[in-house]
Amino acid sequence: MRAQNNPLRAASNWLTLFRMNDILVTPSGRTPHHGVLRFGPHRTRCALGKNGVSAQKREGDAKTPLGRFALRRIWYRPDRVTRPVSALPIAEIAQKSGWCDDDRFAFYNRPIILPTRAGHEKLWRLDRLYDVFFELGYNDAPPQKGAGSAIFLHLEKGNFSPTLGCIAVNHASMAFLLRHAAPGCAVRVQKAV
């Protein structure tokens, strides 16, 4: 049998073509906070930081960091979302869940229990942005003071409004990512070509 007619080889080539290791995020060029996300055969719009992307991310600059960031774990709100099925670690969001964004504290860029004196972001939100999200391995090994915190891949606000530095997608894209993301996957944010 000739190689080009071999169905096993054709299937193998298709799997190689669509090997889904990196979730590729690129600014779209129209506005600083609009981007395109690609993962295997999936392509969609995404929202980025209000001030675009940067290789020199700083706390509070509203920029999405450039680079490759591992998917650390999936977080979800059990009162709104069914527990995702994934080989990635999964964390349940509780009413007292937060994330420290105050670099004066030792637990900067780490999950925390509220209340706290440290500046923080609440993970239990009314607006549904964090009903389910991926924690990205940005500035966490170990965290460097002031280099940015709480960088997630989460749900978008509607009309792909800008984020404070995260990446945001619609519900359909999040569902695709949750189904197909696996250990070893990472988000790669790159400059527009």
C-alpha positions as CSV (number, residue, x, y, z in Angstrom):
1,M,0.0,0.0,0.0
2,R,1.4,3.4,-0.9
3,A,2.1,5.8,2.0
4,Q,-0.3,8.6,0.8
5,N,-3.2,6.1,0.8
6,N,-2.5,4.7,4.3
7,P,-5.4,5.9,6.6
8,L,-3.2,5.4,9.7
9,R,-0.5,7.7,8.4
10,A,-3.1,10.3,7.4
11,A,-4.6,10.2,10.9
12,S,-1.1,10.5,12.4
13,N,-0.4,13.5,10.2
14,W,-3.6,15.2,11.2
15,L,-2.9,14.6,14.9
16,T,0.6,16.1,14.5
17,L,-0.8,19.1,12.6
18,F,-3.3,19.8,15.4
19,R,-1.1,18.8,18.4
20,M,-2.6,21.1,21.0
21,N,0.2,22.1,23.4
22,D,0.2,25.9,23.1
23,I,-2.8,28.2,23.2
24,L,-1.5,30.9,21.0
25,V,-2.7,34.5,21.7
26,T,-1.8,37.4,19.4
27,P,-3.0,41.0,19.4
28,S,-5.3,41.7,16.4
29,G,-3.7,45.1,15.7
30,R,-7.0,47.0,15.5
31,T,-7.1,48.1,19.2
32,P,-4.6,47.3,21.9
33,H,-7.0,45.1,23.9
34,H,-8.4,43.0,21.0
35,G,-6.7,39.7,20.2
36,V,-7.0,36.3,18.5
37,L,-6.7,33.0,20.4
38,R,-5.8,29.8,18.5
39,F,-5.7,26.3,20.0
40,G,-5.4,23.4,17.5
41,P,-8.3,23.9,15.0
42,H,-10.1,26.4,17.3
43,R,-9.8,30.2,16.5
44,T,-11.6,32.9,18.3
45,R,-11.6,36.6,19.5
46,C,-10.2,37.4,22.9
47,A,-9.8,40.4,25.1
48,L,-6.4,41.5,26.4
49,G,-5.2,44.2,28.8
50,K,-6.5,47.7,28.3
51,N,-3.0,48.9,27.3
52,G,-2.1,45.9,25.1
53,V,0.8,43.5,25.6
54,S,4.2,44.0,27.2
55,A,7.5,42.1,27.7
56,Q,8.0,44.3,30.9
57,K,4.7,43.7,32.7
58,R,4.3,45.7,36.0
59,E,1.6,45.6,38.7
60,G,-1.3,47.7,37.7
61,D,-0.2,48.6,34.2
62,A,-3.3,46.9,32.5
63,K,-1.0,45.1,30.1
64,T,-1.0,41.4,29.2
65,P,2.4,39.9,29.6
66,L,4.2,38.5,26.6
67,G,5.7,35.0,27.0
68,R,4.8,31.3,27.5
69,F,2.8,30.5,30.7
70,A,1.9,27.0,31.8
71,L,-1.7,26.2,32.8
72,R,-1.3,25.7,36.5
73,R,-4.9,24.8,37.4
74,I,-8.6,25.3,36.7
75,W,-10.7,27.3,39.2
76,Y,-14.5,27.1,39.2
77,R,-17.5,28.3,41.2
78,P,-19.5,25.2,42.2
79,D,-22.7,27.2,42.6
80,R,-22.6,28.3,38.9
81,V,-20.5,25.7,37.0
82,T,-20.3,21.9,37.1
83,R,-16.8,20.7,38.2
84,P,-14.7,20.5,35.0
85,V,-13.4,17.2,33.9
86,S,-9.7,17.6,33.3
87,A,-6.3,16.0,34.0
88,L,-5.2,19.5,35.2
89,P,-5.4,20.3,38.9
90,I,-8.8,21.8,39.8
91,A,-9.6,24.3,42.7
92,E,-13.0,25.2,44.0
93,I,-13.7,28.9,44.5
94,A,-15.3,29.7,47.9
95,Q,-16.9,33.0,49.1
96,K,-13.7,33.8,50.9
97,S,-11.3,33.0,48.0
98,G,-9.0,35.8,46.9
99,W,-5.7,36.5,45.1
100,C,-3.0,38.8,46.6
101,D,-2.0,41.6,44.3
102,D,-0.1,43.6,47.0
103,D,3.7,43.1,46.7
104,R,4.3,44.3,50.3
105,F,3.1,40.9,51.5
106,A,4.9,37.5,51.4
107,F,1.9,35.9,49.6
108,Y,2.0,38.3,46.6
109,N,0.6,36.6,43.5
110,R,-0.8,33.7,45.5
111,P,-4.3,32.6,46.4
112,I,-5.4,33.8,49.8
113,I,-8.4,33.5,52.2
114,L,-10.4,36.7,52.8
115,P,-10.6,38.9,54.8
116,T,-7.0,40.2,54.7
117,R,-5.1,43.5,55.1
118,A,-3.3,42.9,51.8
119,G,-4.5,44.3,48.6
120,H,-6.3,41.6,46.7
121,E,-8.8,40.5,44.1
122,K,-11.9,38.6,45.0
123,L,-12.4,35.4,43.1
124,W,-16.1,35.0,44.2
125,R,-17.5,37.7,41.9
126,L,-21.0,38.8,40.9
127,D,-20.1,39.5,37.2
128,R,-19.4,35.9,36.3
129,L,-15.9,36.6,34.9
130,Y,-14.4,34.0,37.3
131,D,-17.1,31.4,37.2
132,V,-14.4,29.2,35.6
133,F,-10.8,30.2,34.7
134,F,-7.3,28.9,34.1
135,E,-4.6,30.1,36.5
136,L,-1.5,30.9,34.4
137,G,2.1,30.3,35.5
138,Y,3.0,34.0,35.2
139,N,5.4,35.5,37.8
140,D,5.0,32.6,40.2
141,A,8.2,30.7,40.5
142,P,8.9,32.6,42.7
143,P,6.9,35.8,42.4
144,Q,8.9,38.9,41.8
145,K,7.6,42.0,43.6
146,G,5.8,44.4,41.3
147,A,6.1,42.2,38.2
148,G,2.3,41.6,38.0
149,S,-0.2,39.2,39.6
150,A,-3.5,37.4,39.0
151,I,-2.9,36.7,35.3
152,F,-5.7,34.4,34.3
153,L,-7.5,33.1,31.2
154,H,-11.1,33.8,32.2
155,L,-14.5,34.6,30.7
156,E,-15.1,37.9,28.9
157,K,-17.4,40.7,30.1
158,G,-19.4,41.0,27.0
159,N,-18.3,42.7,23.7
160,F,-14.7,41.7,24.6
161,S,-14.1,44.7,26.9
162,P,-10.5,45.2,28.0
163,T,-9.1,43.4,31.0
164,L,-6.5,44.5,33.6
165,G,-3.9,42.2,32.0
166,C,-5.7,38.8,31.7
167,I,-6.9,37.0,28.6
168,A,-10.7,36.7,28.3
169,V,-12.8,34.5,26.0
170,N,-16.4,33.7,25.5
171,H,-18.3,30.8,27.0
172,A,-18.0,28.6,23.9
173,S,-14.2,29.0,23.7
174,M,-13.8,28.4,27.4
175,A,-15.8,25.1,27.0
176,F,-13.5,24.1,24.1
177,L,-10.4,24.9,26.2
178,L,-11.7,23.0,29.2
179,R,-12.4,19.9,27.0
180,H,-9.0,19.9,25.3
181,A,-6.4,21.5,27.6
182,A,-4.1,19.0,29.3
183,P,-1.0,18.8,31.4
184,G,1.9,20.3,29.4
185,C,-0.4,22.9,27.7
186,A,0.6,26.6,28.0
187,V,-0.6,30.0,26.9
188,R,1.8,31.7,24.6
189,V,1.2,35.4,24.2
190,Q,3.2,36.9,21.3
191,K,3.4,40.2,19.5
192,A,1.4,40.7,16.3
193,V,3.3,39.8,13.2
